[in-house]
Amino acid sequence: MSVEQIDTLVIGAGQSGIAMSEHLSDMKVPHLVLERKRVAEAWRSQRWDSLVANGPAWHDRFPNLEFDDIGPDVFPPKERMAKYFEDYAAMIEAPVRTGVEVKQVKRCEKRPGFTVTTSEGVIEAQRVVAATGPFQVPDYPKIVPDAAGIQQFHSSAYKNPGQLADGAVLVVGGGASGSQIAEELRACGKTVYLSIGEHYRPPRAYRERDYVWWLGVLGKWDEIKTNSKKKHVAFAVSGYDGGKTVDFRRLAHQGITVLGLTKGYANGVLEIENDLAANIKAGDEAYFDVLREADAYVTRNDLDLPEEPDAWKLLDDPACVRSPILQLDLAKTGIKTIIWATGFKFDFSWLQVDAFDANGAPFHKRGISAETGIYFLGLPELTNRASSFIYGCWHDAKYIADHIALQRVYVAYEKR
Ligand SMILES: Cc1cc2nc3c(=O)[nH]c(=O)nc-3n(C[C@H](O)[C@H](O)[C@H](O)COP(=O)(O)OP(=O)(O)OC[C@H]3O[C@@H](n4cnc5c(N)ncnc54)[C@H](O)[C@@H]3O)c2cc1C
């Protein structure tokens, strides 16, 4: 039986896979996109019901299609994001095959290319682009044993407050997910504890410009991580409730008990790090840095953007910051649910090629891996800070498509 052949196989039809398809088509590279579920599946089933995009509609999109039913400054709901990518795939006539899972990729023996084993049979591809997402497998520390009898799940499994057991809830994680989920649960009357660590919480907007605009004009989307050992810090930005700055003091004044890092558990009591005040202070400093840089930019370019003195004022430190809780008794506080908003890890076990470093992390330069013919797209910091976001992956995909087109020229060469 003959095996299906394709030049370039793209795995995953999220925003990255679709962007890849657009650029490969532009470069006339024959390709196929395999998706184990549906187009933009992550936006459909791995996000909570009320989630809206973290960036406004004018920004969180690809260059070649605007939202036609949403104002430019509105944060599109997650279902609308999924529809956007579905519409986009249709617009560019992306050759997407849904419901097909890639189980294994291996280099072919004694001939170029890769043998790709899928749930629907084998395909041979000359090149493979792994566009399987920046956030693949939910990751949370197993601090609280199942025997504790607490409902526990990862933020990617959170849908809405109705899912939670009666009683109080602890949300662990001070990034975009944790802070938004905690606020939603508090707004619907839950008793909420929120455990946070180091974080980066820029202003949502300043001087009539959204933060995404400031990142753009200040050149911060282009920032390249130079220190690979630098600790990842939770990025707390949100489009919730029309878009507001994530402010842990405000959340505390709304009735959420904010805590330091959750570090241990014994006999029904959680041990909390005494780091809350220091982390909030560090978060403030980074926030003020953005305001300072923005002001300098306005002055330097003589822009007519109104001053915003209120943005410089901090709320009073709430009691939970002044006298931090270091031991949290789950029974006494009535906590029946813990939501771990602690991030994700990779699972590339299916990609059995020499494209990983000693720690098992993808080894690549701008998505071009150490194994010729294998590419990565959509990973955090693939090229720069924008790489795992909508506006970033599209540009990274263009670079990879260009590289693939060039490789095809080499392969096609014949001496005349
Ligand atoms: C809660 C949350 C909110 C976010 N909000 C924003 C935002 O507002 N703006 C923004 O720019 N970014 C946002 N992001 C970041 C990023 O844009 C999303 O994570 C986005 O889904 C990444 O797109 P992707 O195509 O790279 O990966 P994914 O959307 O994860 O797509 C990967 C696809 O690959 C498929 N797949 C995986 N393995 C296989 C396999 N073996 N075979 C076949 N198919 C496979 C999956 O089913 C999936 O559809 C958010 C992330 C999270 C977690």
The ligand as an SDF file (V2000), in Angstrom:
LIG
                    3D

 53 58  0  0  0  0  0  0  0  0999 V2000
   -5.8970   31.2290   29.3950 C   0  0  0  0  0  0  0  0  0  0  0  0
   -5.1170   31.7290   28.2070 C   0  0  0  0  0  0  0  0  0  0  0  0
   -5.4970   32.9190   27.5990 C   0  0  0  0  0  0  0  0  0  0  0  0
   -4.7690   33.4050   26.5150 C   0  0  0  0  0  0  0  0  0  0  0  0
   -5.1550   34.5910   25.9580 N   0  0  0  0  0  0  0  0  0  0  0  0
   -4.4290   35.0990   24.9340 C   0  0  0  0  0  0  0  0  0  0  0  0
   -4.7970   36.3460   24.3430 C   0  0  0  0  0  0  0  0  0  0  0  0
   -5.7670   36.9540   24.7240 O   0  0  0  0  0  0  0  0  0  0  0  0
   -4.0540   36.8310   23.3330 N   0  0  0  0  0  0  0  0  0  0  0  0
   -2.9570   36.1560   22.8570 C   0  0  0  0  0  0  0  0  0  0  0  0
   -2.3080   36.6310   21.9280 O   0  0  0  0  0  0  0  0  0  0  0  0
   -2.5990   34.9770   23.4000 N   0  0  0  0  0  0  0  0  0  0  0  0
   -3.2930   34.4440   24.4260 C   0  0  0  0  0  0  0  0  0  0  0  0
   -2.9120   33.2590   24.9750 N   0  0  0  0  0  0  0  0  0  0  0  0
   -1.6600   32.6310   24.5000 C   0  0  0  0  0  0  0  0  0  0  0  0
   -1.7900   31.8990   23.1440 C   0  0  0  0  0  0  0  0  0  0  0  0
   -2.2230   32.8180   22.1850 O   0  0  0  0  0  0  0  0  0  0  0  0
   -2.7260   30.7100   23.1840 C   0  0  0  0  0  0  0  0  0  0  0  0
   -2.2190   29.7740   24.0990 O   0  0  0  0  0  0  0  0  0  0  0  0
   -2.9040   30.0500   21.8040 C   0  0  0  0  0  0  0  0  0  0  0  0
   -3.8880   29.0530   21.9170 O   0  0  0  0  0  0  0  0  0  0  0  0
   -1.6120   29.4360   21.2580 C   0  0  0  0  0  0  0  0  0  0  0  0
   -1.8370   29.0490   19.9140 O   0  0  0  0  0  0  0  0  0  0  0  0
   -1.0280   27.8870   19.2030 P   0  0  0  0  0  0  0  0  0  0  0  0
   -1.6220   27.6590   17.8820 O   0  0  0  0  0  0  0  0  0  0  0  0
    0.4210   28.1670   19.2630 O   0  0  0  0  0  0  0  0  0  0  0  0
   -1.2990   26.6410   20.1570 O   0  0  0  0  0  0  0  0  0  0  0  0
   -2.6950   25.9550   20.4910 P   0  0  0  0  0  0  0  0  0  0  0  0
   -3.8180   26.9000   20.3800 O   0  0  0  0  0  0  0  0  0  0  0  0
   -2.4910   25.2430   21.7810 O   0  0  0  0  0  0  0  0  0  0  0  0
   -2.8540   24.9270   19.2900 O   0  0  0  0  0  0  0  0  0  0  0  0
   -2.1320   23.7250   19.2180 C   0  0  0  0  0  0  0  0  0  0  0  0
   -3.0300   22.7240   18.5250 C   0  0  0  0  0  0  0  0  0  0  0  0
   -2.2970   21.5380   18.3090 O   0  0  0  0  0  0  0  0  0  0  0  0
   -3.1480   20.4380   18.4680 C   0  0  0  0  0  0  0  0  0  0  0  0
   -2.2910   19.2910   18.7620 N   0  0  0  0  0  0  0  0  0  0  0  0
   -1.4710   19.1210   19.8100 C   0  0  0  0  0  0  0  0  0  0  0  0
   -0.8250   17.9470   19.7320 N   0  0  0  0  0  0  0  0  0  0  0  0
   -1.2460   17.3500   18.5930 C   0  0  0  0  0  0  0  0  0  0  0  0
   -0.9420   16.1150   17.9510 C   0  0  0  0  0  0  0  0  0  0  0  0
   -0.0570   15.2570   18.4810 N   0  0  0  0  0  0  0  0  0  0  0  0
   -1.5520   15.8320   16.7860 N   0  0  0  0  0  0  0  0  0  0  0  0
   -2.4390   16.7050   16.2330 C   0  0  0  0  0  0  0  0  0  0  0  0
   -2.7590   17.8690   16.7970 N   0  0  0  0  0  0  0  0  0  0  0  0
   -2.1680   18.2060   17.9660 C   0  0  0  0  0  0  0  0  0  0  0  0
   -4.0580   20.8480   19.6200 C   0  0  0  0  0  0  0  0  0  0  0  0
   -5.2740   20.1410   19.6040 O   0  0  0  0  0  0  0  0  0  0  0  0
   -4.2470   22.3440   19.3580 C   0  0  0  0  0  0  0  0  0  0  0  0
   -5.4070   22.6280   18.6210 O   0  0  0  0  0  0  0  0  0  0  0  0
   -3.6380   32.7030   26.0350 C   0  0  0  0  0  0  0  0  0  0  0  0
   -3.2700   31.5000   26.6530 C   0  0  0  0  0  0  0  0  0  0  0  0
   -4.0000   31.0190   27.7340 C   0  0  0  0  0  0  0  0  0  0  0  0
   -3.5750   29.7170   28.3970 C   0  0  0  0  0  0  0  0  0  0  0  0
  1  2  1  0
  2  3  1  0
  2 52  2  0
  3  4  2  0
  4  5  1  0
  4 50  1  0
  5  6  2  0
  6  7  1  0
  6 13  1  0
  7  8  2  0
  7  9  1  0
  9 10  1  0
 10 11  2  0
 10 12  1  0
 12 13  2  0
 13 14  1  0
 14 15  1  0
 14 50  1  0
 15 16  1  0
 16 17  1  0
 16 18  1  0
 18 19  1  0
 18 20  1  0
 20 21  1  0
 20 22  1  0
 22 23  1  0
 23 24  1  0
 24 25  2  0
 24 26  1  0
 24 27  1  0
 27 28  1  0
 28 29  2  0
 28 30  1  0
 28 31  1  0
 31 32  1  0
 32 33  1  0
 33 34  1  0
 33 48  1  0
 34 35  1  0
 35 36  1  0
 35 46  1  0
 36 37  1  0
 36 45  1  0
 37 38  2  0
 38 39  1  0
 39 40  1  0
 39 45  2  0
 40 41  1  0
 40 42  2  0
 42 43  1  0
 43 44  2  0
 44 45  1  0
 46 47  1  0
 46 48  1  0
 48 49  1  0
 50 51  2  0
 51 52  1  0
 52 53  1  0
M  END
$$$$
